[in-house]
């Protein structure tokens, strides 16, 4: 993964193809990391969907991102597309990625590498074309060392 570091705590990380991870500190706030994103690019008329990992209960994040099949879990009365499918051709902005559970990080990495997802309870993979932008205010170096964030996703 290609990465560029700023001289201070804040960082910008560019991932495979068209994915990025933004990190900043409170003394260097960013109003919106997606401001101007794709304003002249091929994805400019496609969806830009934000999701905040810190605002979603841990048990629901996987379903929110990847969708689920009917009966996949209690309360899943019907199949539902996740944000990866809803953002098809556009951009998915994952805010507070540092709060994402470690187990789900591997599924996210697989989705980025293979450009395919598998809904919760599903048996087939679904191809997706999504640019991913992720941000966190946590110090990723520290949480990688504590094994709370995957180094290969960082």
Secondary structure as UniProt FT lines:
FT   STRAND          3..5
FT   STRAND          11..14
FT   STRAND          19..23
FT   HELIX           26..28
FT   TURN            33..38
FT   TURN            42..45
FT   STRAND          48..52
FT   HELIX           53..55
FT   HELIX           58..66
FT   TURN            70..71
FT   TURN            74..75
FT   HELIX           83..86
FT   TURN            87..89
FT   STRAND          91..95
FT   HELIX           97..99
FT   HELIX           102..114
FT   STRAND          116..117
FT   STRAND          126..127
FT   STRAND          131..136
FT   HELIX           140..145
FT   TURN            146..147
FT   TURN            151..153
//
